């Protein structure tokens, strides 16, 4: 199976736009998936209409902290677990909303669930997940999507 090229480009644009607008950082798109390990913040989000998709973002805690400090512009702000997961969840929510807006040609007729914290993100790995990796200041994060629309047969 091969990733749908159009959706790959839409996802990459959505990630870049979201991170630039919210966190004022420009992510570099990596050509190949890279495993994210260590202290990781993981959030999932389901899309239920018009396509059934499971999406997730995995981000090193250190990068999430950096981006949150960039958003709030306050190095003294305490980053607690709630703020950490809520902010990474908002990144994913905005990324997928932006992507779905383009996929539905601006109609914005789509339905998503709420971002949910992933405790065991390894459970979400499958051959049907399309994983895109990005890098900010040498730290890698990934956005993964599972669903028939994102994969096409060769």
Helices and strands as residue ranges (DSSP letters): E 2-3, H 5-23, E 28-29, E 40-49, E 53-60, H 61-72, H 81-103, E 111-112, E 116-117, G 121-124, E 129-136, E 139-146, G 148-150, E 151-152
